[in-house]
Amino acid sequence: LDGTAWSGDETIEYAAASVIEAREAGMASAFVTNNAMRTPQQVTDKLNSMDFQATPDMVMTSAMDIAAIMAEELEEGSKVFVIGGAGLRLALEERGFILVDSADEEPVAVVQGLDKKVDWALLSEGVYAINAGALHVATNLDATLPTERGFALGNGSLVAAVVHASGKEPLAGGKPFPGIYTRALKRAGGTRPLAVGDRLNTDHVG
């Protein structure tokens, strides 16, 4: 979505009209994003403010993807420490994980998604938990985030700071890994996907 459907809070010319025209021609829509900050409803609201005529069931975020991956790897009801926004927290809660606020609560995983309010204390708390044995999990590894002003820090850059401090590589989801695409495809009810994106190393590799 970032850089393809919109640029920060600015619309991208022809984007919405092209999606709606494809839909009218019989194609299903799936909005797939590595940005884990927003809930599906919040993504839908932003899309519709730009005339995409979207519904929440069309949305697949990296938060939803990593929560599904974790549900396959960890027991339901496991405690996790979250470095991320509302979209990530909701996705994890919907999968039955218990969110904790401190490394002292012995979470089994530290889950890291983009959060513009992240600070040194939050990142350090994640490192404490990882060094105590928690699995480090990342919604995606994008180094940058396109905005109307240019490229800002992406989740991958903040993940790199935690990795640098802990020395442990994370389990990652999102694009370009195949899971987010297959889950989006299943959600949309499609069989022959066509991906439209702005990045060779994520959208098109995926």
C-alpha positions in Angstrom: 0.0 0.0 0.0 2.7 2.5 1.0 4.0 3.9 -2.3 1.5 2.0 -4.4 -2.0 2.9 -3.2 -0.9 6.1 -1.5 2.2 8.1 -0.6 1.9 8.9 3.1 -1.4 10.8 3.2 -1.3 11.8 -0.5 -3.2 9.9 -3.2 -1.5 8.3 -6.1 -3.1 9.3 -9.4 -5.1 6.5 -11.1 -4.4 4.0 -8.3 -8.0 3.7 -7.0 -9.6 4.0 -10.4 -7.4 1.2 -11.8 -8.3 -1.1 -8.9 -12.0 -0.5 -9.2 -11.8 -1.0 -13.0 -10.0 -4.3 -12.5 -12.7 -5.3 -10.0 -15.5 -4.4 -12.4 -13.7 -6.6 -15.0 -14.1 -9.6 -12.6 -10.8 -9.5 -10.6 -10.8 -9.8 -6.8 -8.9 -7.3 -4.8 -6.4 -7.9 -2.0 -4.5 -5.1 -0.3 -1.2 -6.6 1.0 1.0 -4.4 3.2 4.2 -4.9 5.2 3.0 -2.0 7.4 1.8 -3.6 10.6 0.7 -0.5 12.4 -2.9 -0.4 11.4 -5.8 -2.8 11.9 -7.6 -4.1 8.9 -10.4 -1.7 9.6 -8.0 1.2 9.9 -6.4 0.2 6.5 -9.9 0.0 5.0 -10.8 3.4 6.3 -7.7 5.0 4.8 -8.3 3.2 1.5 -11.9 4.4 1.3 -10.9 7.9 2.1 -9.1 7.6 -1.3 -12.0 6.0 -3.1 -10.8 2.4 -3.2 -14.2 1.0 -2.1 -12.5 -1.6 0.1 -13.7 -3.9 2.8 -11.7 -5.4 5.7 -11.7 -8.9 4.2 -9.7 -7.5 1.3 -6.8 -6.5 3.7 -3.8 -8.6 4.5 -1.1 -7.1 6.7 2.3 -8.3 7.8 0.9 -8.3 11.4 -1.7 -10.8 10.4 0.9 -12.8 8.5 3.4 -13.0 11.4 0.6 -13.9 13.9 -0.4 -16.8 11.7 3.3 -18.0 11.5 3.6 -17.7 15.3 0.4 -19.7 15.8 2.1 -22.5 13.9 5.3 -22.3 16.0 4.1 -21.4 19.5 1.4 -22.7 21.8 -1.9 -20.8 22.1 -1.9 -18.6 25.2 1.8 -18.0 25.1 3.0 -14.7 26.5 4.6 -12.3 24.0 6.2 -8.8 24.3 5.1 -6.5 21.5 7.1 -3.6 20.0 4.4 -2.4 17.7 1.1 -0.6 17.2 -2.6 -1.4 17.3 -2.6 -3.6 14.1 0.1 -6.0 15.5 -1.5 -6.1 19.0 -4.9 -7.0 17.6 -3.6 -9.7 15.2 -1.7 -11.4 18.1 -4.7 -11.2 20.4 -7.0 -12.7 17.8 -4.6 -15.7 17.6 -4.8 -16.2 21.3 -1.5 -14.8 22.5 -1.2 -13.0 25.8 0.5 -9.6 25.5 2.9 -8.6 28.4 4.6 -5.3 29.1 7.9 -6.4 30.5 10.7 -8.9 30.0 10.3 -9.7 33.6 7.1 -11.5 32.7 9.1 -14.1 30.8 7.6 -13.8 27.3 8.4 -16.6 24.9 8.7 -14.2 22.0 9.4 -10.5 21.2 7.3 -9.4 18.3 8.5 -6.3 16.4 6.4 -4.3 14.0 6.6 -0.7 12.8 5.6 1.8 15.5 6.4 5.5 15.1 6.3 5.9 18.9 9.0 3.3 19.6 11.8 4.5 21.9 15.0 3.4 23.5 13.3 1.9 26.6 10.9 -0.2 24.5 13.7 -1.6 22.2 15.9 -2.3 25.3 13.0 -4.2 27.0 12.8 -6.4 23.9 16.6 -7.0 24.0 16.3 -8.0 27.7 13.7 -10.6 26.8 15.6 -11.9 23.8 18.8 -12.3 25.8 16.7 -14.2 28.4 15.7 -16.7 25.8 12.7 -15.2 24.0 12.3 -15.7 20.2 12.8 -12.5 18.2 10.0 -12.2 15.6 9.7 -9.4 13.0 6.6 -8.6 10.9 8.9 -7.6 8.0 12.4 -6.4 7.3 11.8 -3.3 5.2 14.7 -0.9 5.7 12.6 2.1 4.7 9.0 3.4 4.6 7.9 5.6 1.7 6.2 8.9 2.8 5.2 12.0 1.0 8.5 13.6 2.1 10.7 10.7 0.9 12.0 7.5 2.6 11.7 7.2 6.4 13.0 4.5 8.7 11.2 1.2 8.2 10.6 -1.7 10.6 13.7 -3.5 9.3 15.9 -0.6 10.5 14.6 -0.8 14.0 14.8 -4.6 13.9 18.5 -4.2 12.9 19.1 -2.2 16.1 17.7 -5.0 18.2 19.6 -7.7 16.3 22.8 -5.6 16.7 22.3 -5.6 20.4 21.2 -9.2 20.9 23.3 -10.9 18.2 20.3 -13.1 17.3 18.6 -13.1 13.9 14.8 -12.8 13.9 12.1 -15.0 12.4 10.5 -12.7 9.8 7.2 -12.6 8.0 5.7 -10.2 5.4 6.9 -9.6 1.9 8.9 -11.0 0.1 8.2 -14.3 1.9 5.5 -16.4 0.3 3.2 -16.8 3.3 1.7 -13.3 3.1 0.8 -13.8 -0.5 -0.7 -17.3 -0.1 -2.8 -16.0 2.9 -3.9 -12.9 0.9 -4.8 -15.1 -2.0 -6.9 -17.4 0.1 -8.6 -14.5 1.8 -9.5 -13.0 -1.6 -10.6 -16.3 -3.0 -8.3 -16.1 -6.0 -6.3 -18.6 -7.9 -4.1 -16.7 -10.4 -2.6 -13.6 -8.6 -1.2 -10.5 -10.2 0.9 -8.4 -7.8 1.2 -4.6 -8.3 3.8 -2.9 -6.2 6.6 -0.3 -6.2 9.5 -2.4 -4.9 11.5 -5.0 -6.8 13.0 -6.5 -3.6 9.7 -7.1 -1.8 6.6 -6.8 -4.0 8.0 -8.4 -7.1 10.4 -10.9 -5.6 7.5 -12.1 -3.6 
